[in-house]
Amino acid sequence: MHNHTPRQGQERFVAPTVSSELPALHVDTSHPPENQWKQAWKALRQNWIFWFSASLLVIILFVVLFPNLLTSVDPRTADLSNSLGKPQAGHIFGFDRQGYDVFSRTIHGARASVIIGFLTTIIVTIIGLFTGAMAGFFGGWLDTIVSRGADIFFAIPLLLAAIVGLSALNNVWPDRGYWGGVFAVIIALAVFGWPQITRIARGAVLEIKHLEFVDAARSLGASKWRNLFTHIIPNALPPVIVTATVSLGVYIVAEATLSFLGIGLPPSVVSWGNDIAAAQPQVRSGDNLHVLFFPAGALAITVLSFMLLGDAVRDALDPKARK
């Protein structure tokens, strides 16, 4: 009988452990979801960028909901005698080439741009979160189909795809009106905008579904669906929310770009993109740039507000950023 106790001076051989490489995505899973949200809110309250961006967004939301409280001038009333008129009393932003009041159009133009940004973000987030969670949780053939489909859509630039889609739609449905034009742009952006959220949701679910608290819930009798909706998705939401917040500003810019190119919202719809497009002659001549400055400035401030809010939310929800 041999004694396998190591002799003095010899070291016991220990097999090296193999650790799987986690995705490069930080999800705070050390606390229950409710504690995680409390910590995030505490971090947000201490961040001046959050309060600054939130204040700007409250003002923008007020403009979107109550434009008539800020101006009584009809943005569709033109007077060619005021063409390219300078700012004056009662018309603080002056007039554009057609004699429209620039201040009134800047105020009323916020509605279409912000509505498109919000609704597109909501639709894209719902589609991306659902498909990504299903693919990451169940895996197998479902994961393969969703991942390859997302790769195909992700390979097509969002703006290029929207241009092609709206160009085809303009031939079929040329007279869409206000809401028809708004929903056409939303659909064009949402159809090609979901893959990014899908990828992020899938990666978060893959990281979370094998953690101890999920295994504990499973051992206590929780079904797959209960585990998914009660434990996994709430913990996978932070990176999705950060991406959605930043994407909102991207979709507002995309709408303005499509309208600037003449294939987004119809010219009859008051929007920042249409007004920027109408100011092209002033850009070339270099005169009366106030026609361009105010709608472009409103667009820039709105997009900047959402970008700053996204940065603040990311810092609050990322556990490494709080340390």
N, C-alpha and C positions, 0 to 999 in steps of 0.2 A: 504494500500500500504506500503510494507516494504522497508526500506532503507538498501541496502546491503553494504553501505560504512563501512569499518572496523572501530571499535571503537578505541579510543586512547589506546595504549598499546597492541593492537592486530596487528599481522602481516598478510599481504595479502599472501594467499597460491599461490605459483607459481609452476606449474607442471614441473617436471624435464625434461630436454631435453635428448633424447637418441642419442648418436653419434655412427655411424657405425665405426667399427674398420678397418682401412686401412691396406693393405698388408705392410709387412716390406720391402718396396722397395722405395727408395728415387728418385723421378723424379722431376726435376726442371720445374714446370709448371707456375711459377709466371711471366715469360717473354715469348714473342713470340719466336719461334724456332731460328730465325736468331740472336736475341740478346743473346740467350742462348749459341749458338755456338761461338759468339764473346767473351763472358765471359770465355768460356772454353779455347779458344785459348790464351786469355790473361793470364789465370792461368797456362797453359802449358809453355808459354814462360818464366815464372818466376820459373819454376821447373827444377833444374839441373838434376834430374833423367830422365826427358823427353829428354833433350839434350844428355845425356850420352847414353841412350838406343837407341835413334834415330841415333846417330853417329855410333854405333855398327851395327845397322840394315842396314844403308847405305853401310857400308863396306861389310856386308854379301851379300847384293843385288848385289853389284859390282862383288863379287866372283861368284855368281850364273850366272850372265849375261855374264861375260867376263873371264872365267877361263883360256883361252889360253893366255891372256895377263900376267898372273902370272906364268905360267909354260908352257914350250914347250914339256915336257915329256908326252908320252902317258900313261895314267893310266892303260891301259890293256897290256902293254908290260912288260913281266916278264923275268928275268934273274936269274936262280937258283944259278949262281955263286956269286950273291950278297945277297943270302938268309940271312935274319936277320942282314944285314950290318948296321954298326953304321952310324950316321950322318957324312957327308963329304961334300966337296966342290961340288956344283951342286946338291946335294941331302941332303938338310939341315935337313930333318926328318928321314933319313935313309931308310932302306928297310924292307919289311915284309918277312914272311916265304917263300912266293912264288917268292920273288925277285922283287916285285912291288915297285915303288917309293912311299913312304908314303905321301910325300908332295903333289905330283900330285893327288893321290887318295883322300886326304883330301880336296883339292881344288875342284876337280870334283865331289866329293861325296855330296857337298852342294846342287847341283842342284836338284837331285831327292828328297831329304828330304824336302827342302824348297818348291818346287812345290807341293808336296803332302800336306804339311801344309796349304799353301795358298788356293789351290783349294778346299780342304776339308772344310776349314773355310767358304769360299764363298758359297758353296753349302748348308752347314748346316745352315748358317745365313739366306739365302733366304728361305729355307723350314721352318725353325723355326719362322722367322718373319711373314711369310704369314699365317701359320697355327695358331700361337698364336694370331695374330691380328684378324683373322676371328673369332676364338673362343671367345675372350674377347669382341669383338664388338657386334656380333650378339647373342651370348649366346644360350640358349635353347638346342635343340638336337645336334646342331653342336658343341657347347662347350662340351657337354657330350662325344661325339664321340672322339673329339680331345684330351680331357683331359685323358680319359681312355686309348686311344691308346698311348699317351705319357707316362702314368704310366707303361704300359706293357713294352715298349721299355726301359724306364728308370730303370726298375727293373733288366735288364740284363746288367752286367758289360760290358763296351765298349770293353775292350781288349779281354775278353772271347768271346764275340759275333764275333769280327773280326777274332779271331783264328778259330772259327768254320766255319765262312763263307769262309775264304780264304782256309782252308783245303778242304772244299767241292769243291771250285773252282779249286784248283790245280789238282783234279782228273779229272775234265772235260776239263780244259784248261791248261795243264802243260807247254807248250812252248809259253809263252806270249810275250816274247821280252821286250824291254825297256818300251815303252809307254803302252803296254798291262799290264805289271806288275805295273806301276805307277797308271793307272786308276783302276786296280783291288783293290789296297789298298785304293784309294780314295773312291770308291763305298762302300767297306766294312766298312770304318770309318763313312762315311756320313749317311748310312742307319740307324746306331744305335747312331749317335751323335746329332741328331736334337732335342730330347726332352728337353734338358736344355734351349736352346734358346726359344723354344715354351713356356715353363713355364714362363720365364722372360718376353717375349713379351706379353703374355696373362695378367700377373699381372700388367704390365705397362699400357696396354690399359684399363683394368678394373678401374684403378685409375684415368685415364685421361678423359674417355668418359662422365663422369657426371659433369665435371668442368664447370665453368661459361662461359669461352670463347667458349667452344664447344656448349653449349646451345645457346649462342648468335648467333653463326654462323648458327645453325639450325633454329632459329627464323627468321633469315634474308633470309631464303629460300635455304640454302645449302643442297644438297642431302646427303644421307647417305654415298655414296661412296666418294663424295667430302670432306665431313667432315673427313672420315677415312684417306684418303690419304693426305689431306692438313693440317689438324690440329692435328689429333691423332697420326698417325705413326711418323711424325717428332719429336714429343715430347716424344715418346716411344723409340726412337733410342738410347739415351745415355746408359742405362743399357745393351742393346743388344750389342752395340759396345764394351763396356768394357769386357763383357763375351767372345765375339768373339776374341778379342785381346789376352786374356789369353789362350783361347782354342787353338789358333794357335800353341803355344808352346807345348800344350798337344798332339796335333796330330803329331807333329814332333817326340816327344818322342814315341808315339804309333807306328809310322812307324819304328823307329829304333828298338823297342822291337820286332815287328813282324818279321823284317828282321833278327834280332839276333836269333830268334827261328827257322829260316829257312822256314817260311811260308809267309813272306812278299814279298819283291822284289826278283826276281830271282838272283842267284849268279853272273850272267853275268852283272848285273847292279851295277855300282859303287855307293855305298852309305855308309854313316857312320855306319848304322846298320850292313851291311854285313862285313865291315872291323873290327868292334868290335867283331863280331862273329868269324871271322878268327883269332883273337888274343887270343882266349880262351886258347890255349896251353901255351902261355907266361904268362897268368894270373896264371895258375896252377903251372908253374915252377918258376915264380918270376923273370925270366931273360928277357932281351930285352923288357922291358915294354914300350919303345918308340912306339912300334907297336900299343899298345892300347891307349897310352896317347893322341896322337894328334887327331885322329878321335873322341875320347870321349870328349876331351877338346873342340873341335869345336862344337860338339853337345851341350855341357853344356853352352857354351857362347851364342849360338843362342837361346836356350830356355830361358836362363836368360834374354836376351835382350827383348824378347817378354813379359816375366812376368813383368819386370820393366816398360815397356811401358804401359802394362795394368794397373799397379798400378798408374802411372802418369795420364793416361786418366781417371781412376776412380776418383781420387782426383779432377781433373778439372771439371768433369761433375756432381759430387755430390755437391749440394749446401751447405750441412752441412760441407763438408770438406774444403770449401773455406772460411768459417766464422772464 
